[in-house]
Amino acid sequence: MHVSYKKAKHIHMKTIYLLLFLSMAIILPAQRKKKSDEIPPATPADQRWEGYQQRLKLEDGSLVKNIPFRNVGPTVMSGRVVDLAVDPSDPSHFYAAYASGSLWETKNNGTSFDPIFDNQIVMTIGDIAVDWENDIIYVGSGENNSSRSSYSGYGIFKSSDNGESWENIGLTETHHIGRIILHPEDPNIIWVAALGHLYSENPERGVYKSTDGGKTWNKTLFVNNRTGIVELIMHPDNPDLLIAGAWEKDRKAWNFTEAGPGTAIYRSEDGGDTWNEIPDDSGFPDTDGTGRVGLAFAPSDANVVYAILDNQDRRPKEEEDDEGLSKDELRTMSNQQFLDLENKEINQFLDDNGFPREYNAVDIKKDIEAGKVKPIDLVIYTEDANSLLFDTPVKGGEMYRSDDAGKTWTKTHEDYIENMIFSYGYYFGQVRVDTQNPDVVYTMGVPIVRSEDGGKTFKNINEANVHVDHHALWINPADPRHLILGNDGGVYVSYDTGETWINCNSPSVGQFYSIAVDMTEPYNVYGGLQDNGVWKGPSTYEYSRRWYQDGKYPYERLMGGDGMQVAIDTRDNTTVYTGYQFGNYFRINTETGDRKYITPRHKLGDAPYRWNWEAPITLSVHNQDIVYFGSNRFHRSMNKGDDFETLSDDLTKGGKKGDVSYGTLTTISESPTRFGLIYVGSDDGLIHRSDNTGESWTKITDGLPENFWVSTVVASAHNEARVYASLNGYRWDNFRAMVYMSEDYGRTWKDISSNLPLEPVNVVKEDPVNEKIVYVGTDHGVYVSIDGGENYHAFSEGLPNTPVHDLIVHPRENELVLGTHGRGIYIGDASLVQEVNNEILAKTLHAFPMDAVTYSSRWGSKTWAWGDVIEAKTNVSFYSSTNGDGKVEIIFKDQVVSSTEIDADKGINILELPLETDESFKDLLEEEQKEEYEAAENGDFHLVVGEYTVRITIGDTNVETPLTIKAPRERPGRKE
């Protein structure tokens, strides 16, 4: 382990400051830290494992585990791909790792994929490595991109049976894995680059080495508690030579410091046992602005190494655009100096900075003369956290090259690489070198770019079919024209060096932030996705490639950018309110395509509104002309968003200085039982209630944990005084489950987290039919309580353990719709859960009513000459108080005509019941029926139109329920 003199000096100074602080603490009177200032602690790995065991227990003993969920896409776009591993002997076989959507395998060059990492303690992935000789897959869990939705992993996982089973092999406190390197000759030697916690400091970060296949680990490089290792590469010909990229960062909910003095490049010449930081005079930057580093050896010339750097140092001031009036000039300008400016110059500043058309030089000068505003107010008007994040003139992406295996470095280009990673280079940091030419290099940012002159100049190869925001690239060693690319839109394959691309997005891995439904028949689902806009599609969607011939995909994109919340006017089902990040929302007519920007703007002289990344918007359930919208203040429109009133003061703790919008509203809910009873929650832990449609507000967070993100507040549809709230500690690396209910308008709160596992809660909703039913979506699944939050049961049938960001029960169809952040949209039938009550739970066995079945003369025949056989079947559902073997019989005229053996679970059971019998059934029919009764095309005999009884038997107990097979609707006869 090695720490440089520069780092040691930095640590030494911190020690001096600490001693000074402690001495002052001795002198000054002791002051108790305010509760409102307390930082929630990060959750230890052993507690997270206990939470996982609780999840497995809930799944195994769940009363609702047999209720199936179906995935309804979408698949035309994808989710964030963070890494690829390609079989060197067969490039049509490869693995794609998704940030929060699991690990998927394809054996047909991306035509189809199968998931193989769905039900572990986590699904998030930072890096993968495959020992192709021994068929061993390694997954480094925890995304390495440090984004706002980069989930924490649980160390390294290993599979020796192609994903059928997985073993966790340690490093559970590292949270985020940057890279896994396997020794090319000794499969027992593994190196891991660990980033550590995202939102909290911890020492479990650095380079780890194992010499026994992951049974034990030795940390060989550590810098400090905020500096992790994001990149690790191995010399192509010498496995003892390794180069690591260390990255110091500090992410909080309100600010992201993307660089620091801990960032550096380290080299090891003894197989990673010891490390040396490259010296200050190596040519590689060594400043506090040195950010994320990506590294790659050139396979064809092992002395050549490339580095892509996110340089957060500001550009020299003289290089900034100084044409026209600047913000810096306005900061110190006197009133008279402003009045002396030409109107044309002021208006140009207003245009350049996006001021509404209502502002102009003439009127602003009048306000200056009247003392209503000052010149600096024009600066304040434009500067929010979002502008600070995206408008910062940093140096940005820089490429460096070494020709001596990483000892010395030279920047490859003279000018800035504009419009590649902008100011958010933390999201990128990958570089790859052509397998046969060391001067051909690729780097990935918003576009993917290619250089053929060693990084001097670059060409954009982000062609029309390819999404943006790139994170993974494989170059075929045998044919460098063959590329496989992974980005925020999925997987793409090229055979002509990026001139054209094939889209390989059959997996449903969309990262939804929100979900909504309309009232058409069949109803549509809507949702906003990470970097994939806002989409609308049919709830009846089934994956198929048939749309290639139709020319129209069943889903339709309504917006671009990062898709956010959606509100639908169900009176016409065509008026939709939605938008993209930081409160940029529109009213859209989905039939005509008309759209209007509706986001309210602050007035000159006021500070900008603070908008959450996912700003909340909702329509009044009592009058859908009324729109409620939240920044850090509450906005109301009485005319569909044409005009907004700002009705509140700041409903947060006031925000914090930083480059991420914080101190914002996150959730709004109006009581379905009383117009004007409204609740709002904020990202800094406050909940307020208004009893008069937003005119005045009362803080109602007494008794709740402080400083946690309010992920949901929802008013009950059954009890006017009841309200639910969920809190989320993800942005503190705190994974406690927090769900609360109040029966007195939020004056007091009851913790109803009960037996939920240790998983951050994203959403809580009350069932619209049964007031005892509460649904909870967490970072690892969805749970339901049928007793008002006293106990929870896990849904699992058909569901991976993916983050559930939002959910809703369709009020007409009684279907539970889940918006997952990693696996698209799932829909399950909530009607059986809604029927469960104490009376049913007290029974040993209970059969739910069965839907009538329409008889078909085509049962047993094929759909077409080469199609599948049409099966005669229906579903029978029942509740059993115990597990046990049994049978389900169909009875006709007191005779058992069909019997099916079953293995019942405790809880709700759903059985697919065949409507088949045998030839003896004919003896029970009336004479006219006997004449027409015969075997179907496939030789089976089926039940006919009539009344039946279904008898369910478990042990010594049985129950019966009627079944009707009804005649098909007759086609009208022809006129004779």
N, C-alpha and C positions, 0 to 999 in steps of 0.2 A: 504494500500500500504506500502511496506517495502523495504528499501535499506540497506544492511548490512554495518557494519563499514568498512569492506574491500573495498566495492564499494565506500562508502563515502570518504574514504581516497584517493582512485583512482581519484574520481571526484575533490576532493580538490586540488590534485597536478596538475590536468589539469587546474584548475582555476588559480593557481599560474603561470603556464607557459603562460596562456593567458594574465594575467596582465603584465608579463615581456615583452611579445610580443607587447602589446599595448603601453607600455612605450617606447619601442624602436621605435615604429611607430611614436611616438610624436617627438623623437629626430632626427630620420633619415628623410631626405627629402622625401616627398610624391612621390611615383612612381605609375604611372598608370599601371594597369595589362594589359599585352599583350593580344590581342584578341585571339592569338593562344593558350593561356593558360586558357582561360575561360572554365568553366565547364557548359555544357548545363543543364538547370534546369529540375528537375523532373516535369512531367505534373500533375497538381492537379486533384483530382477525379471529381470535378464538370465540368471541361473542358472535361474529358473523357466521361462523360455522355452526354454532348452536342455533342461530336463526334458520340456517339451511335445514338442519335436522327437524326443526319445528315445521318448516314448509313441507318436508317429506311426510311428516306425521299427519299434517292436515290433508294432504293429498290422499294418503292411504285410507284415512278414516272418514273422508268427506261424504256427506249425504248427497252431494251433487256431482260426484266425480264421473258419473256415467252420462251426464248431459253433454251431448256432442256440440262442438263448435266447428264451423266451416270457414275456411279462408275465402274472402271475396276480393283478393287482390289489393291494389292494382299491381300489374307486372310490366306495363309498358315503360315505366321508369323504375328505378331501383333505389337502393340505399348505399350508404358509404362503404366502399371497399377499402380496406387498409393494407392488405397484403395478398400476395399470390405465391403459390408453390407449384411448379410445373415438373412433371415427370420427365427426366432427361432422355429416357428411352422412348417416350411416347408423348409428345406435346399436346395431344388431344385429351390427355388425362391430367387434370390439374385441380387444385383446391383454391377457393376464393374465401378469404376471411372478411367478414363484415363487422363494422364497428360495434353494432348492437344487434345483429341479426344472425349470429352463429357462423359456423364453418360449413361450407358447401363443397361438394365434390361433383365434378363432371368427368365423364369418360367418353364424351362425344364432342369435344372441342367447344363446349359452351352451349350446345343445343338444348340440353336440359341439365339440371342440377338436383342433388339430393342433400338435405341437411344432415350433419353427423355430430353436432355438438349442442343439442337442444335442451337438455335437462340437467345441466350441471348447476353448481351454486351460482355461477355467473354465465352470461352468454357473450359478454363484450370481449373483443380480441384486439391486441396490439400488434402481434407478430406471430407467424407460424414458421416451422421448420420441419422438413421431412427427411428421415433417413431412408432413402429409397431402397438401399440394399437390404435393409432389415425390416422394411414395411412398418416403421415407427413414425407416428405423427406427434409433434410437440406443438402445443398451443400456449403462447404467452398471453395471458388474459389481461384485460385492461387496456383500453385504447391509448395510443401514443400521441394523439393529436391535440390533447389538452383543450378541447373545445368545451362549450357550455353544456353539452350533453355527451361528454366523453366519460362513460361509466367506469367505475373502479372494478378491477379484476381481483382474482384470488390466486395469484401466483401462476405456476407452470403446471400444465396438464399433459399427460402422456397416454397414447393409445397404441397398442400393438396389434389391434384387430380391426383396423380401418374405421375407427370411430364407434364400433359396437359397444365398447366400454372404455372408460377413462379413469385414470389414476391421477390424483393431485400429488405432485412431487415437490411441493414446498414453495418458498418465497412468497408466502401468503400475505405478508404485510407490504409488499412492493406496490400493489395497486395498479401500476401501469408499466407495461413491458415495451421497451423500444426495439429490441432485437434479440433473436436467438441464433447462435452460431454453433454448428456441429462440426466436430473434427472430421476431416475427410477420410482418415484412416482408422481412427479409434472411436467407435460409437459410444464409448463410455464418457468421453470428454465433451462437455457442453459449456458454452459461455452464454451469459444472459446480461443484457443491458437493461437496468431497471431505473425507471423514472421516479418512483416513489409516489406519495400521495399528491393529488392535484390541488386540494384546497387547504391542506394543513402540512406543517413541517413534520418530518420523521427521518430517522437515521437509516431506515431500510431501503436505501437507494444506492446505486453504484454498479460496478461490474461484479458479477458472481461467476464462480467456476465450479463445476462438478467433474470429478474423475471417476464416478461410479454410476453413471447413467441417471443422475438426479436424486440418488438416495441421500446424499449430503452435499452441502454447498459451502463454499468459502468466499467471503467478500474480499476481493483483491484490490478494489479501487473505490475510495470514498472521498468526496470533496467536502460537502457540508450538508446540513439538513434541508437545504432548499435546492441543492444541485443534484440532479439525477443524470443518468447516462441514457441519451436518446438514440445514439447510433453506435454500432460496433461492426467493424469489417475485418476480414482476414486476408492476408496476402495470398494470391492465387497459388503460389508455389511453395510457400513456407508457412505452415500453420502456427509456428511460434511467433510470427510477427502479426500483431493486432493493433488496430487504431480505434480509439474510442472518442466519441463526441460527447462532452459533458455540457449540460444546459442548466443554468440557474434561472429560475422563474418564481413568480409568486402570484397565484391566482386567488382572487376573492370575488364575492358576488358583485362588488362594485368597481373592481379594478383588476387589471392584469398587467403586471410588470413582466414583460416578455424576455428580459435579458438581465444579466448581472455579471459581477466579477468572477463568479464561479465557472462561467462558460469557458471552455478551452478544449484543445485537442490533446489527447494523451496517446503515447506509443508504448507498446510492450514488445520486447524481443525474446521473452522467455515463456511464451504461451500464456500470457495474461497473469503470471504470478506476481510480477512487479510492474509498475507503471511510471513513466516520466512524462511530465507535461512538456510540450514543445516550447522552446525558449521564446522570450518576448521579441527577439530579433529574427524570428523564423519567417516573418512576412505575413503571418496570419494575424488578423486584428485581435487586440487585447485591451478592450475598453469595457466600461460598464454597459455599453449598448450592444455587446456581442450576444446574439440570441441563438436560436436553434441552429444546429449544425447537422447537415447530411453528408455522408461520405461514400465513395465508391472507388475501388481499384479498377484499372483498365485490364480486362482479362488477357488482352494480347500483348501488353507491356506492363509487367507487374511493378515497375518503378513509378508508373504514372498513377496518381491518386487525384480525384476531384473532390472538392468540398463546396456545398451550397450553404451559404450563410444568410440568416435573417439578421441584418444589421439595423439595430434600432437606434443607432446614433442619428441625430438630426443632421440634415444636410446643411452645409454652410449657408448662413443667412443671405449672403450675396447671390447664392444660386437659387433662392426661392423666387417665385414669380412676383416681380415688383411693379408690374404694369398696373396703372390705375391706383385708386384709393385702396389702402390696405387696412386690415384690422388693427395692426400694431400702431398705425398712425392715429386711428380713431381712439385708441386707448388713452392717449395723452393729449388729445386735441382739445383746445378751449372752445367755448361756444362761438366766440367771434371768428376763430379760424375756420370753424365749420361753416359759418354764415358766408365767409369769403369764398368758399368753394364754388365752382361752377355747377349748376344743376345737372348738367350732362354727366359730370363725373360722379355725382351722388347717385343718380339713377342707374349708372353702369354698375356701381357697387351693389345696389339693390337687386339688379338682374343677376349678377354673378353669384349672389348669395341666397337666391331663391325667396326673396321677400314677396308676399302676396301683392297683386296689382293695386290694391287699395293704398299702398304706400308710395309716395313720390317725393321728390326733392322739395317742391314748393310747400307741401303741407308739413313736412318734417321740419323745415326751417321755421315755419310759424310756431310749431310746438317747442322748438329750441328757444326761440325768442320769448315764448310765454313761460318758460321754465318747466314745461311738462316733461321733457326728456332731455338727455344729455348725449353728446356724441358717442360715449362709450356704450350707451344703450343699444346702438346698432350692432355692436360686437356681442353684447350679452344676448341679444335676440337670436343670434345664429349659433351660439355655442352651447350644445348639450353634450352628454357623454358620447352619443353616437358620432357627432362631428369630431370630437377629440380622438375617437378611435380610427375613423376612416380618413380624416383630413390631415393627419399628422405628417409633415414632410420628412420622413425618415429615409435613410439611404436604401432600405429595403433589401431585396435579394441581391446577393453578390456571389460570384463563382471564383474559386481559387483552384490552382493546380500545383501539384508537387511532382517533380520528376526524380525525386530521390526517396520514394516510399514514405513520404509524409514528414520528412525532417525540415524542409524549407518549402515556402509557398509563395506564389505570385498570383495576383489578381489577373484574370484572363481578359478582362474587358476594360475599356477606358470610361465609357459612359455608364449611367445607371441602366439597369434592366427594368424599364418602365412597364407598368401594368401587368406584372406577373404575380407578385405576392402582396403588393400594396403594403399596408401597415400591419397586417395580421399574418405574419410569417410563421407564427406558432402552429398554424394549421397545416403547414406544408413541410418541406425539408427533405425531399428525396431526390437523389441524383443517380443516374445509371449511365454506363459507358458501353458503347458498341462492343460486341464480342470479338470483332476482328480489326477494328480501327481505333486506336487510342485517341484520335482527334475528334471522333464523333461522340457527342455527349448529349444526354437528355436531362432536363430538370423539370420539376412539376410544381405548378402553382395554380392560379386560376385557369390559365391555359397550360397545356404541355408544350414545351418548346424544344427544338433540336438545333444543335450547333455542329457544323462540319469542320470548324477551324479551331478546335480546342477551346471553345468558349468565348471567342472574340465577338462573334455575332450569332444571332439566334433566329430561327424560323418557327413560326407558330404552326403546329400540326393538329390543332384543336378543330378538326373539320366539322362540317354541319351536323353529322350524325352523333357527335360525341358531346357528352355532358362536360361540365367544368369541375374544378376543384379536384386535383389529381393527387393520388397517394401511393400508387403501386405501379410498377412496370417490370415486365420480364422480356428479355431479349433472347431470342433463340441462338444458342451458341453455334449451331450448324448453319443457320441462315438468319443473319441479323435483320433481314427485311420483315421477318415474322415477329410481331410484337403482341403482347397481351397486357392490357391496361386496366387499372382499377381506379375509380373515382367516385364522387358523390352520386353519380348516376348509374353505377354498376360496373359491368365487365364489358370490354370491347377488344376485338381481335383485328389485327391488320396484317396483311401479307405484302405490303408495298411501302414499308417504312413510314406508315402514318399518313399516306396520301388518301387512303379510304379505310373505313372501319366497319366491322360487323358488330351490331348490337346484340349482346348475349344476356338479356334481362328477363329470363323466364322465372327466376325466384321472386316470390312476394316478400320483399324485404324493406318496404317503405318505412320511413321513420316519421310517424305521425306525431304532431304536437297536439292536435285537437280533432274532434269528430262531431258530426251533426247529421240530422236526418230530415227529410221533408215528408209530405203527406200524400204524395202521388201513389198510384197503384200500378206495379209494385213501387215501393218507396226507393228513393235514392239515398246514398250515403255521401257525405262531404267531409273533407278534412284538409288540414294544412300540414305539409311535410317539410322536413329539413331539406333546404336547398332544392326542393322539387315543386314548389308552388302549391296551389290549392286545386284539388281535383273533385270531380263529381262523377259518381257511377252507380249502376244498378245494384241493389242489395241482393239480387238473384245471380250476380256474376259467378261464372264458373270458368276456370282457366281453360283456354282453348286457343289454338292457332288459326281457327277458321276466319278470324277477322282480317287475316292477311289478304284473303280473297274479297271480303266485303269492302275493304278499304277504310273502315271506320272502327277504331277501338271503342269498346263499350264505355270506357271512362273518358271524361273530357276535362282538360285543364282550363281553369278559370283565371288563374293568376300565376305569375312567375315569382322569382325570389324565394325566400323562405316562407312557406305558407303558414298562416296563423289561424286564429279563431274564425268560426263561421257562424252566422246567424241567418236564418231563412224565414221569410214571411210566408207562412203556410197557408195564407188566404189565396195566394196565387201560385206558390211554389216556384216562382221564377225570379222573385226579388231576393237577392242574396247580398249580405254584407260581409265582406272579408278583406284581407289584405296581406301585406308582408311586414317584415320585422319593424319594431320600434314605432308601431301605431300608424303606419301608412295604410289606411283602409279606404275601401271603395264601396259604393252601392252598384251592383251589377244586375242587369236584366239578362238572364241566361238564354232567353229566346232571341232577343234583338242584338245582344252583344253590347248594348249601351252601358257605359259606366261613368260614375262621377266620383271624384275624390272628395271624401267627406270629413277628413281629419280636422278637428278644430285647431286653430292657431292662436297662440297667445298674442297679446297686444304689445306694441312697442313700449318699452319702459318696464315690462314685466320679464321675469326670468322665463326661459322656455319651459314648457311642460316636460315632465320626465315620463317617457313611455317605456313600458316593459318590452323586452324582446317579443313576448307574446301578449300584446295588449288585450285586455278583456273587452268584449262587446256583446251585448244581448238585447233582444227586443222584449218589450213589455208583453207578458202573457195576457194582459187584459186589453191592450190596444197596440197592435203591431206597427202602427205609425210611429210609436214612441221608441226611440233608440237610446240605450244607456251605454256609455263609453267611459273608459277609465285611463287616465294618465297617472300623475300623482294626485290629481283632482278628479272630481266626478262631473261628467258632462252629460247633458240630456238634450235630445232633440225631439220636438213634438211633430215634426213633419218629415220623417223618413231620412233624417240626416242632412237635409238641405241647410238647416241652421241649428247650431248648438248653443246652449247656455252652459256656462261653467258655474255650478251651483255650490261648490264646496271650496274651502281652503285646502291646504295640503293635508291629505288623509294618511300620510306616512310620517316617519320620524324625521323627515327633512332631507334625506339623501346623504351621500358621502362623496367626497372628492375622489374622482377616478375616471377611467375611460370606458366604464360600462354603466349604462343607465341603471340606477338603483334608487330605492325609495319610490317605488312605483306600485300601482294597483295591479293585482294579478288575477282577480276573480270578482265577478258581480253576480248577484242572484236576487230576483224579485219574488216575493211570496206569491204562489199561485192562488192563495185564498184571500189575499187582501191587496188591492191596488196601492202602490206607493210604499209598501214595506220592503225595504231594500237593504241588502247586506253587501259589503265590499271587504276584501282582504288585500294585504300588501306583502311585498317580498321581504320587508323588514319586520314582519311579525304582528302587524296591527289588524284588527277587525273592527269595522264601524257599522252601525245600524242607522238607517233613516226611517222615520215613521211618516214622512210627508213628501215622498217622491224625490228625495235628494235635497230638499230645501235646508235641512239642518241634520246634524250627525252626532251620534253618541258612540264613544269608544267602548267596546265591550270585550276587551281581552283580559280582564282581571281573572286570575286563576289559571290562565294558559301559560305554557312554557314560552319564554321570551326569545326573541332574535331568530326565530325560525320562519322560513318562507311559508306563507299561507297558500297552499296549492289549490284548495277549494273551500268555498263557503257556499252552502246551498240551503235555501228555505224549504221547509216541508210542504208537500201538497196535501197533507192530511190534517195537520195541526198547526194553526196559525202561529202559536208561540214556539214551535220547534224549529231548530236550525242546526245544521251539521257543519263541521269544519275539519279540514285535514291540514296538518303542518308537515313540512319537509325539511330535513337537515342535510340533504345531499351536498349543498354548497359549503358545508363545514366538514365533509367526510363523516357525517354523523348519520347512521342508518337506522335510527330508532323509528318504529311505526307509531304515528300519532294521529288518532281520530277522536273527535269530541262531538258531543251532542248537548244542546241546551233545550230545556222545556219552558224557558221563561225569557225568550227573545234575546238570549245571550248574556243575561245578567249573571248567571252561574253556568258552569260547564261540567259535564260528566265525561270522564275518560271512557270511551267505548272501544279502545284498541284491543282490549281483551287478549285473546290468544293468537293475535296476528304475529307472524314471524318478524324478525328484525330486518325490515325492508322499508325504505323511504316510501311514503304514501303520496301518490300524485293526484288522486281523485277519490271522492266519496260521493255517492248518489243514493237517494232514497227511491225505492220502487214506487211507480205511480199507481199501482193497484193495491198492494199489500203494505201497509205502513210499518209492519214489523221487519220488512226486508231492507237491508242496507248492503250496497255493493261497494267494494273498495278495490282500486287499482294501484298496484305498487310497482317498484322497479323490477319485480320478478314474477308478476302474475296478477290474478284477479281472484277475489274472495267474496263470499256472501254470508251475511248473517240473517237467519230467519227468526231471530228473537230480539231484534232491536239493538244489536251490538253486543250481546252477552257472550256469544260464541260465533266463530267464523268457520266456514268450510271452503275448501279450495276447488275451483273449477280446473279441470285438467284434460279432459277428453278432447283430443285434437289441438291442444294448446301447447306451444313451447313456453319455456320460462322467460319470456321476453318482457321488457318494460311496458306496462299499460299506462299510457299518458292520459287517456280520456275514455269515458264510456257513457252510454245513454241507453235507456230502454225505450223502444219505439212505442208510443202511447196507443197505437191501434193494433199493431201486430204482436205486441208483447215479446219482442225479440231484444236480446241484450247485444248491443253493438259495441265492440271494443276497438279503440284506436291505439295500436301498439307502436312503440318507437323502435322499430327494427324488423317487424314481421307483418306489416300491412294491417288490414282490417279483418276481424273475426266476428262472426254472428252466431249466437246460440239461442235456443228457445227458452225464454224465461217463464213461460206459462205454468209449467209444472211446479217451479219454485214458488210462484205466486199463490198456488193452491194449497201449499203446505201450511198447516196450522196446528195448534196444540192437540186438537181432536184427532187428526191424522197421526201425529207423532205418538199418541198414546196407544195406537193400534199395533198389533203384531204384524198385520198385513193389510194393505189398502190398495185397491185398484182404481186408477184414474179413468174417467170416462174416455171411450174410444171414439175417434172420428169415423163417420160412415165411409165405406169404401165403394167406389164405383166399379162395377163389374166390367171387364174388358174381354171381348172375344179373341183378342190378340195375345192374351196370356199364353206363354209357352211357345210363341212364334218369334221369329227374328224381326228386328226393327227394319232391316232390309236384307238383301240376299247375303251380304257378307257381314252383317251387323251382329250385335249381341242379342241374346234371348231376353224377351220381356218377362220379368219375373212377377208372379202374383204374390204380393206381400203387403203387410201393413205393420204399424208399430203398436205395441201394447206397453203401457207404462204402469208401474206399481211401486209402492213403498213397502220396504221390509225392515223390520226392527232388528234383524239379525242377518248375518251371512248364512248361506245354506243352499244345499242342492234341492232341486224341485222340478216341476214340470208345468207347462202351459198347455191346456187342452182346449180345443174348439168343440163345442157340443151343438148338435143339430137333432131336434126331435128326440131329446134325451139320450142320444147316442154320441159317443166320442168319435169324431171323424178326423181328428188331427191331434197329434201330441208331440211336444218339443221339450227335450230335456234342457234344464237351465241350471246355472250356478249363480245364485242371486247374491248381490252385495247388500250390506246394510246401507239403507238410504234409498234414493230414487233409482229405479232400474228402468231402462228402456230396451225392449226386446224387439228385434225385427222378426215378425211372426209370418211364416209362410202360409199362404192360403191354398195349400195343396192337400190332397187326400188320396184315396186309392179307388180302385174300380168299384169296390163294394158300396161306395157312397151312392151309386146309382139306384140301389135298392130302396133308399129313403126318399126318393123323389116322386113327385106326382107323375101320373102316366104321360101327360103331354111333355113333361120335362125329360122323362126317360128316353123318349124318342130322339131328342136332339143331343143328349149327353154323350160325349165321346172324349177320347184322349186328345190333348193338344198336339200341336205339331212336333213338340219334343218328346211326346209320349207320356207327359204328366197329366194327372187328373186334378181339376181345380174345383173349389167351392163355387156355388152358383148364387144367383140373386136370392136373398132370403134373410131371415132373422136367426142369429146364432147367440150362443153364450160362450164367453171366454172364461175359463176357470184356471186360476193360478194357485198352485199348491207349493208351499215351502214347509217341509217337515210335516207336522200334523195339522197345519192351518191352511185353509184355502179361502179364497174370495172369488166372486164372480162379477162380471160386467158384460153388458150386452154389446153385440157387434152386429152392425147392419151392412150387408152388401146390397147396394141399390142398383137398379137398372140404369144403364147409360141413357142420356137424353136422346130421344128419338129424333132423327132428322125429319123435317117436314116433308110430307109426300108431294109428289108432283100433281099438278092440276090435271084431272082427267076429263 
